Amino acid sequence: MSDSPVPSLEDLVTAAYCALDDALSEAKVPCRNGKLLWRPGPAPEMDDREVLCLAVLQELLGYEADYAFFLWLTNNAVIRALFPKLLSRQKFAERRTLLTPLLQKLCQAFCALHDEGTPPFRSSIPIRSTSANWCAANNRRNASAAWRPPAIAPH
């Protein structure tokens, strides 16, 4: 077993956000006034890119239950610092649902960016990533377990 360090939660969130930003650019999806899809009204308090990043993070960490994931989000100091305008659980779920049509477009963009024939993820399927494979190979456990309290970790 290697003594290589496991990436921090902040590094994971940063990498997910950057990958999403790259995919949005590749898919030619502009962000206007904090919105990735046109809808009336003022700019949202929490940018659509942040909502997508948290949705991807839920997939990466393997949370199947929205309640458990949101409980973890609201109680994690790193997440609260990175996303100070976190929405309520209901508003987050509504916004994530609104942004769901972008997933296919982003999957195609990820494929184009990485010369892969199949998308690296789809909704409700854990995302395959090089760092996740590295963690599994080197640690033989879920690297995200250190970031989740055992009482709310998904099974």
Buried (B, 14 or more C-beta within 10 A) or exposed (E): EEEEEBBEBEEBBBBBBEBBBBBBEBBEBEEEEBBBEEEEEEEBEBBBBBBBBBBBBBBBBBBEEBEBBBBBBEEBEEBEEBBEEBBEBEBBBEBBEBBEEBBEBBBBBBBEBEEEEEBBBEEEEBBEBEBBEBBEEBBEEBBBBEBBEEEBBBE
